[in-house]
Amino acid sequence: MQLAVILLCSLMHELGHISVMCLFGMPPEALTFYAGGIRLSDSCLYCGRAKTAAVLLAGCAVNLLCAGISLLLGYAGLFAAANLALGLFNLLPFRYFDGGRLYTELTGREPPALLRMAALLPAAALAVLSVVRGSIPFSLIATAVIILCDG
């Protein structure tokens, strides 16, 4: 059940990106499935700074909106938590995440190492908490690998 909810939240995230892309008349050319989720082809993101920012923010916006609505309706369960985590997580300033790509799009440069390190502190705290509680989710391991490869 947990995996189904997380996959649903991930699908909703990607549909947020795809919806905005289609709204701008540029449906994705390809989708790639990998350990970190689904990756949209980059060629559709070269449409001007404002449109690119809207596309990059759309997935996180869907997740954060779903989490907020769930919490407002009194459903503070897995669906709300997964959407909140996915929305915030994808805003981290690493080049493979929406937040890092957005930072690069808006500033013309990669996120600085100090900003990436500051973003790692809460993520590391959550990782330690997961280990202490006796669960190490596969997504945490895949994410650690992606972040370490970010350089």
Long-range contacts (C-beta under 8 A, 24 or more apart in sequence): 1-78, 2-78, 5-78, 5-79, 5-82, 6-82, 6-86, 6-139, 8-79, 9-63, 9-66, 9-79, 9-82, 9-83, 9-86, 10-37, 10-38, 10-86, 11-38, 12-62, 12-63, 12-66, 12-83, 13-37, 13-59, 13-60, 13-62, 13-63, 13-86, 13-87, 13-90, 14-38, 14-40, 14-59, 15-62, 16-58, 16-59, 16-60, 16-61, 16-62, 16-63, 17-55, 17-56, 17-58, 17-59, 19-58, 20-54, 20-55, 20-58, 21-55, 24-51, 24-54, 24-55, 35-138, 35-142, 35-145, 35-146, 36-96, 36-142, 36-143, 36-146, 45-101, 45-105, 49-105, 49-106, 52-105, 53-102, 53-105, 53-106, 56-98, 56-101, 56-102, 56-105, 57-98, 57-102, 59-87, 59-90, 59-98, 60-86, 60-87, 60-88, 60-90, 60-91, 60-98, 60-99, 61-87, 62-87, 63-87, 63-90, 64-88, 89-123, 89-143, 92-119, 92-123, 93-119, 94-119, 94-146, 94-147, 94-150, 95-150, 96-146, 96-150, 100-150, 116-150, 120-147, 123-147
